[in-house]
């Protein structure tokens, strides 16, 4: 897990981790930022220092392929085949948080969710 909003493309022609710009890159960045700006820890860009000390996401967002290459991912498929503007929101450094921690996740993300919905 991590704490970041990831946007297309998740794949590139070379199969390596480099920025893979979609035709709607500016829109995807706007959508991603609308979410991350409302989550202070995410927006700071280094949310999982203890687990991933070298990981840094400027303003809490990343182009998927620049982070790591995912060939054939659903996010890219939906964008290319159905014109669906999909992002992936990683909500925390731990993939499976304990149930008692879930209210904290809600507190950290409910404003982000509302701002994201306003983008429609």
Backbone as a printed PyTorch tensor [residue, N CA C, xyz], in Angstrom:
tensor([[[  0.8140,  -1.1920,   0.0000],
         [  0.0000,   0.0000,   0.0000],
         [  0.8560,   1.2540,   0.0000]],

        [[  0.1720,   2.3420,  -0.2700],
         [  0.7970,   3.6520,  -0.2130],
         [ -0.3080,   4.6750,  -0.0070]],

        [[  0.0350,   5.9300,  -0.0800],
         [ -0.9320,   6.9990,   0.0850],
         [ -0.7150,   7.9710,  -1.0590]],

        [[ -1.4430,   7.7400,  -2.1590],
         [ -1.2070,   8.4880,  -3.3870],
         [ -2.4000,   8.3010,  -4.3240]],

        [[ -2.5890,   9.2520,  -5.2350],
         [ -3.5650,   9.0880,  -6.3180],
         [ -2.7690,   8.8600,  -7.5970]],

        [[ -3.0500,   7.7560,  -8.2290],
         [ -2.3380,   7.2940,  -9.4160],
         [ -3.2540,   7.4710, -10.6280]],

        [[ -2.7360,   8.0360, -11.7070],
         [ -3.5460,   8.2900, -12.9080],
         [ -2.8680,   7.7260, -14.1660]],

        [[ -3.6360,   7.5030, -15.2420],
         [ -3.0950,   6.9120, -16.4750],
         [ -2.0120,   7.7860, -17.1320]],

        [[ -1.2180,   7.0850, -17.8540],
         [ -1.1970,   5.6800, -18.1550],
         [ -0.3900,   4.9010, -17.1160]],

        [[ -0.7670,   3.6460, -16.9150],
         [ -0.0350,   2.7560, -16.0180],
         [  1.0110,   1.9370, -16.7640]],

        [[  1.0370,   2.0670, -18.0450],
         [  1.8940,   1.2500, -18.8890],
         [  2.5610,   2.1620, -19.9150]],

        [[  3.6930,   1.7400, -20.4240],
         [  4.3280,   2.4530, -21.5260],
         [  4.8710,   1.4290, -22.5200]],

        [[  5.2300,   1.8980, -23.6870],
         [  5.6380,   0.9860, -24.7630],
         [  6.9130,   0.2010, -24.4410]],

        [[  7.8080,   0.7890, -23.6480],
         [  9.0680,   0.1140, -23.3370],
         [  8.9470,  -0.8590, -22.1620]],

        [[  7.8600,  -0.7670, -21.3980],
         [  7.6960,  -1.6430, -20.2450],
         [  8.5780,  -1.2710, -19.0710]],

        [[  8.9710,   0.0040, -18.9980],
         [  9.8040,   0.4670, -17.8920],
         [  9.0720,   1.5740, -17.1330]],

        [[  9.5910,   1.9290, -15.9860],
         [  8.9590,   2.9380, -15.1520],
         [  9.3550,   4.3460, -15.6020]],

        [[  8.6160,   4.8860, -16.5730],
         [  8.8040,   6.2640, -17.0270],
         [  7.4320,   6.9080, -17.1890]],

        [[  7.4030,   8.2320, -17.1850],
         [  6.1450,   8.9590, -17.3310],
         [  5.4920,   8.5770, -18.6550]],

        [[  4.2480,   8.1720, -18.5920],
         [  3.5090,   7.7630, -19.7850],
         [  2.2640,   8.6430, -19.8810]],

        [[  2.3880,   9.7260, -20.6160],
         [  1.3670,  10.7680, -20.6970],
         [  0.1940,  10.3570, -21.5790]],

        [[ -1.0020,  10.4880, -21.0320],
         [ -2.2070,  10.2370, -21.8260],
         [ -2.6120,  11.5290, -22.5290]],

        [[ -3.4590,  11.4630, -23.5380],
         [ -3.9380,  12.6850, -24.1870],
         [ -4.6680,  13.6350, -23.2240]],

        [[ -5.2110,  13.1120, -22.1400],
         [ -5.9430,  13.9180, -21.1600],
         [ -5.1490,  14.0810, -19.8610]],

        [[ -3.8460,  14.1390, -19.9700],
         [ -2.9770,  14.1890, -18.8080],
         [ -3.3370,  15.3330, -17.8550]],

        [[ -3.6010,  16.5160, -18.3750],
         [ -3.9190,  17.6740, -17.5220],
         [ -5.2090,  17.4370, -16.7320]],

        [[ -6.1910,  16.8070, -17.3510],
         [ -7.4510,  16.5070, -16.6620],
         [ -7.2000,  15.4860, -15.5530]],

        [[ -6.4340,  14.4600, -15.8530],
         [ -6.1200,  13.4460, -14.8390],
         [ -5.3620,  14.0630, -13.6630]],

        [[ -4.4370,  14.9540, -13.9400],
         [ -3.7120,  15.6100, -12.8540],
         [ -4.6700,  16.4480, -12.0060]],

        [[ -5.5960,  17.1460, -12.6420],
         [ -6.5790,  17.9490, -11.9110],
         [ -7.4340,  17.0640, -11.0020]],

        [[ -7.9060,  15.9440, -11.5430],
         [ -8.7170,  15.0190, -10.7460],
         [ -7.9240,  14.4800,  -9.5530]],

        [[ -6.6920,  14.0680,  -9.8200],
         [ -5.8500,  13.5170,  -8.7630],
         [ -5.5740,  14.5660,  -7.6800]],

        [[ -5.2560,  15.7790,  -8.0930],
         [ -4.9810,  16.8440,  -7.1330],
         [ -6.2130,  17.2360,  -6.3290]],

        [[ -7.3810,  17.1580,  -6.9590],
         [ -8.6040,  17.5040,  -6.2230],
         [ -8.7610,  16.5960,  -5.0120]],

        [[ -8.3270,  15.3680,  -5.1440],
         [ -8.3930,  14.4210,  -4.0230],
         [ -7.2480,  14.6660,  -3.0380]],

        [[ -6.0310,  14.6990,  -3.5340],
         [ -4.8670,  14.7290,  -2.6450],
         [ -4.7700,  16.0180,  -1.8310]],

        [[ -5.2110,  17.1310,  -2.3730],
         [ -5.1050,  18.4070,  -1.6510],
         [ -5.8820,  18.4100,  -0.3360]],

        [[ -6.9180,  17.6000,  -0.2530],
         [ -7.7420,  17.5580,   0.9520],
         [ -7.2340,  16.5450,   1.9810]],

        [[ -6.1910,  15.8110,   1.6440],
         [ -5.5950,  14.8370,   2.5510],
         [ -4.1650,  15.2940,   2.8260]],

        [[ -3.9620,  15.9540,   3.9450],
         [ -2.6770,  16.5910,   4.2510],
         [ -1.5020,  15.6380,   4.1410]],

        [[ -1.6270,  14.4790,   4.7320],
         [ -0.5160,  13.5100,   4.7120],
         [ -0.2110,  13.0590,   3.2770]],

        [[ -1.2460,  12.8260,   2.4740],
         [ -1.0580,  12.4290,   1.0840],
         [ -0.3800,  13.5530,   0.2990]],

        [[ -0.8760,  14.7610,   0.4460],
         [ -0.3890,  15.9090,  -0.3290],
         [  1.0850,  16.2060,  -0.0580]],

        [[  1.5610,  15.8880,   1.1390],
         [  2.9630,  16.1410,   1.4740],
         [  3.9230,  15.2800,   0.6650]],

        [[  3.4520,  14.1510,   0.1560],
         [  4.2260,  13.3770,  -0.8070],
         [  5.1090,  12.2560,  -0.3030]],

        [[  5.3630,  12.1710,   0.9770],
         [  6.2090,  11.0970,   1.5260],
         [  5.4880,  10.4170,   2.6860]],

        [[  4.3720,   9.7870,   2.4310],
         [  3.5390,   9.2830,   3.5170],
         [  4.0390,   8.0080,   4.1880]],

        [[  4.8450,   7.2380,   3.5150],
         [  5.2500,   5.9260,   4.0490],
         [  6.7560,   5.8610,   4.2490]],

        [[  7.3400,   6.8830,   4.8480],
         [  8.8000,   6.9730,   5.0060],
         [  9.4000,   5.7690,   5.7170]],

        [[  8.6840,   5.2440,   6.7100],
         [  9.2190,   4.1010,   7.4550],
         [  9.3330,   2.8610,   6.5810]],

        [[  8.3750,   2.6800,   5.6830],
         [  8.3510,   1.4900,   4.8350],
         [  9.0960,   1.7020,   3.5170]],

        [[  8.9310,   2.8980,   2.9360],
         [  9.5190,   3.2080,   1.6220],
         [ 10.2350,   4.5530,   1.7110]],

        [[ 11.4470,   4.5850,   2.2830],
         [ 12.1270,   5.8600,   2.5320],
         [ 12.4420,   6.6770,   1.2710]],

        [[ 12.5510,   6.0380,   0.1200],
         [ 12.8940,   6.7550,  -1.1060],
         [ 11.6840,   7.1180,  -1.9640]],

        [[ 10.5080,   6.7600,  -1.5050],
         [  9.3010,   7.0200,  -2.2850],
         [  8.8310,   8.4560,  -2.0440]],

        [[  8.6340,   9.1960,  -3.1330],
         [  8.1530,  10.5720,  -3.0370],
         [  7.1920,  10.8450,  -4.1870]],

        [[  6.0230,  11.3650,  -3.8460],
         [  5.0060,  11.7050,  -4.8370],
         [  4.7020,  13.1980,  -4.7140]],

        [[  5.2210,  14.0300,  -5.6200],
         [  4.9340,  15.4670,  -5.5260],
         [  3.4290,  15.7330,  -5.4470]],

        [[  3.0190,  16.4190,  -4.4250],
         [  1.6110,  16.7700,  -4.1780],
         [  0.7040,  15.5590,  -4.0390]],

        [[  1.2780,  14.3960,  -3.7410],
         [  0.4760,  13.2070,  -3.4730],
         [ -0.1360,  12.5440,  -4.6810]],

        [[  0.4030,  12.8290,  -5.8610],
         [ -0.1180,  12.2000,  -7.0840],
         [  1.0420,  11.6160,  -7.8860]],

        [[  0.7060,  10.6670,  -8.7630],
         [  1.7330,  10.1030,  -9.6390],
         [  1.1140,   9.5420, -10.9070]],

        [[  1.8480,   9.6500, -11.9640],
         [  1.5170,   8.9370, -13.1870],
         [  1.8430,   7.4640, -12.9210]],

        [[  0.8990,   6.5810, -13.2290],
         [  1.0600,   5.1760, -12.8990],
         [  2.3380,   4.5550, -13.4160]],

        [[  2.6340,   4.7540, -14.6860],
         [  3.8210,   4.1310, -15.2720],
         [  5.1090,   4.6990, -14.6990]],

        [[  5.0830,   5.9530, -14.2620],
         [  6.2820,   6.5200, -13.6570],
         [  6.5680,   5.8700, -12.3070]],

        [[  5.5010,   5.4930, -11.6000],
         [  5.6650,   4.8340, -10.3000],
         [  6.1620,   3.4080, -10.5250]],

        [[  5.3630,   2.6050, -11.2170],
         [  5.7840,   1.2720, -11.6630],
         [  4.8610,   0.8400, -12.7900]],

        [[  5.4060,   0.0800, -13.7150],
         [  4.7110,  -0.3030, -14.9320],
         [  3.7160,  -1.4330, -14.6750]],

        [[  2.4660,  -1.2250, -15.1180],
         [  1.4180,  -2.2390, -14.9830],
         [  0.8000,  -2.4720, -16.3630]],

        [[  1.3150,  -3.4250, -17.1220],
         [  0.7290,  -3.6960, -18.4300],
         [ -0.6600,  -4.3150, -18.3170]],

        [[ -1.6000,  -3.8340, -19.1180],
         [ -2.9390,  -4.4090, -19.1660],
         [ -3.8120,  -4.0900, -17.9770]],

        [[ -3.5420,  -2.9940, -17.2890],
         [ -4.3220,  -2.6370, -16.1100],
         [ -5.7110,  -2.1190, -16.4600]],

        [[ -6.6290,  -2.2640, -15.5190],
         [ -8.0120,  -1.8570, -15.7230],
         [ -8.1460,  -0.3440, -15.9420]],

        [[ -7.3610,   0.4400, -15.2200],
         [ -7.4200,   1.8900, -15.3390],
         [ -7.1620,   2.3290, -16.7790]],

        [[ -6.1240,   1.8100, -17.3980],
         [ -5.8130,   2.1560, -18.7870],
         [ -6.8430,   1.5670, -19.7460]],

        [[ -7.2550,   0.3420, -19.4940],
         [ -8.2310,  -0.3030, -20.3780],
         [ -9.5350,   0.5030, -20.4010]],

        [[-10.0250,   0.8870, -19.2320],
         [-11.2640,   1.6670, -19.1740],
         [-11.1210,   2.9980, -19.8910]],

        [[-10.0100,   3.6490, -19.7450],
         [ -9.7760,   4.9310, -20.4120],
         [ -9.7540,   4.7580, -21.9370]],

        [[ -9.0110,   3.7820, -22.4050],
         [ -8.8480,   3.5970, -23.8560],
         [-10.0770,   3.0090, -24.5430]],

        [[-10.8170,   2.1530, -23.8580],
         [-11.9190,   1.4360, -24.4920],
         [-13.3080,   1.9710, -24.1760]],

        [[-13.4510,   2.7080, -23.0800],
         [-14.7850,   3.2050, -22.7230],
         [-14.8040,   4.6990, -22.4420]],

        [[-13.6560,   5.3580, -22.5650],
         [-13.5250,   6.7920, -22.2890],
         [-13.8520,   7.1240, -20.8300]],

        [[-13.6400,   6.1750, -19.9380],
         [-13.8600,   6.3610, -18.5100],
         [-12.5690,   6.9180, -17.8970]],

        [[-12.6800,   8.0360, -17.2160],
         [-11.5240,   8.6650, -16.5810],
         [-11.3800,   8.1100, -15.1680]],

        [[-10.5810,   7.0890, -15.0490],
         [-10.4200,   6.3680, -13.7900],
         [ -9.0630,   6.6660, -13.1730]],

        [[ -9.0470,   6.8560, -11.8610],
         [ -7.8000,   6.9680, -11.1100],
         [ -7.8040,   5.8860, -10.0390]],

        [[ -6.6260,   5.5730,  -9.5410],
         [ -6.5020,   4.6170,  -8.4520],
         [ -6.0620,   5.3860,  -7.2130]],

        [[ -6.8170,   5.2450,  -6.1440],
         [ -6.5110,   5.9540,  -4.9140],
         [ -6.0120,   4.9490,  -3.8800]],

        [[ -4.7320,   5.0740,  -3.5470],
         [ -4.1260,   4.2490,  -2.5050],
         [ -4.3670,   4.9710,  -1.1870]],

        [[ -5.0160,   4.3210,  -0.2290],
         [ -5.4630,   4.9940,   0.9860],
         [ -4.5500,   4.8600,   2.1930]],

        [[ -3.5200,   4.0550,   2.1080],
         [ -2.6490,   3.9350,   3.2680],
         [ -1.4580,   3.0390,   3.0310]],

        [[ -0.4790,   3.1820,   3.8940],
         [  0.7660,   2.4320,   3.7850],
         [  0.5790,   0.9540,   4.0940]],

        [[ -0.4560,   0.6300,   4.8370],
         [ -0.7620,  -0.7490,   5.2020],
         [ -1.9460,  -1.2190,   4.3570]],

        [[ -1.7630,  -2.3000,   3.6310],
         [ -2.8310,  -2.7890,   2.7500],
         [ -4.0620,  -3.2620,   3.5080]],

        [[ -3.8690,  -3.8590,   4.6540],
         [ -4.9860,  -4.4150,   5.4170],
         [ -4.9900,  -3.8400,   6.8310]],

        [[ -5.5160,  -2.6190,   6.9900],
         [ -5.5290,  -2.0180,   8.3240],
         [ -6.4960,  -2.7460,   9.2540]],

        [[ -6.2560,  -2.5980,  10.5260],
         [ -7.1420,  -3.1890,  11.5270],
         [ -8.4810,  -2.4490,  11.5160]],

        [[ -9.5440,  -3.1560,  11.8610],
         [-10.8920,  -2.5850,  11.8370],
         [-10.9910,  -1.3350,  12.7030]],

        [[-10.3300,  -1.3240,  13.8270],
         [-10.4290,  -0.1680,  14.7140],
         [ -9.7490,   1.0810,  14.1400]],

        [[ -8.9360,   0.9060,  13.0990],
         [ -8.2770,   2.0440,  12.4490],
         [ -9.1260,   2.6610,  11.3430]],

        [[-10.1960,   2.0110,  10.9390],
         [-11.0050,   2.4940,   9.8190],
         [-11.6190,   3.8840,  10.0510]],

        [[-12.0780,   4.2230,  11.2500],
         [-12.5770,   5.5930,  11.4480],
         [-11.5160,   6.6630,  11.1380]],

        [[-10.2620,   6.3670,  11.4340],
         [ -9.1730,   7.2980,  11.1170],
         [ -9.0600,   7.4860,   9.5990]],

        [[ -9.2150,   6.4010,   8.8580],
         [ -9.1610,   6.4890,   7.3950],
         [-10.3070,   7.3580,   6.8760]],

        [[-11.4690,   7.1890,   7.4510],
         [-12.6150,   8.0130,   7.0520],
         [-12.3200,   9.4840,   7.3250]],

        [[-11.8050,   9.7630,   8.4970],
         [-11.4970,  11.1450,   8.8810],
         [-10.4790,  11.7650,   7.9240]],

        [[ -9.4990,  10.9940,   7.5020],
         [ -8.4480,  11.4980,   6.6130],
         [ -8.9240,  11.6620,   5.1670]],

        [[-10.0110,  10.9800,   4.7990],
         [-10.3910,  10.9410,   3.3840],
         [-11.7710,  11.4780,   3.0410]],

        [[-12.6330,  11.7380,   4.0030],
         [-13.9940,  12.1260,   3.6240],
         [-14.0270,  13.4570,   2.8840]],

        [[-13.1950,  14.4220,   3.2700],
         [-13.1650,  15.7000,   2.5330],
         [-12.6050,  15.5000,   1.1190]],

        [[-11.6320,  14.6270,   0.9900],
         [-11.0720,  14.3130,  -0.3300],
         [-12.1360,  13.7140,  -1.2390]],

        [[-12.9320,  12.8000,  -0.6940],
         [-13.9890,  12.1660,  -1.4770],
         [-15.0250,  13.1860,  -1.9510]],

        [[-15.4020,  14.0870,  -1.0690],
         [-16.3740,  15.1210,  -1.4450],
         [-15.8120,  16.0270,  -2.5350]],

        [[-14.5600,  16.4370,  -2.3840],
         [-13.9370,  17.2940,  -3.3940],
         [-13.8110,  16.5610,  -4.7330]],

        [[-13.4850,  15.2900,  -4.6780],
         [-13.3670,  14.4760,  -5.8940],
         [-14.7190,  14.3950,  -6.6060]],

        [[-15.7880,  14.1830,  -5.8360],
         [-17.1230,  14.1080,  -6.4420],
         [-17.5500,  15.4260,  -7.0820]],

        [[-17.1010,  16.5280,  -6.5170],
         [-17.4180,  17.8370,  -7.0950],
         [-16.8420,  18.0140,  -8.4950]],

        [[-15.8420,  17.2420,  -8.8460],
         [-15.2070,  17.3690, -10.1540],
         [-16.1140,  16.9430, -11.2990]],

        [[-17.1450,  16.1760, -10.9870],
         [-18.0800,  15.7030, -12.0090],
         [-18.7460,  16.8980, -12.6740]]])
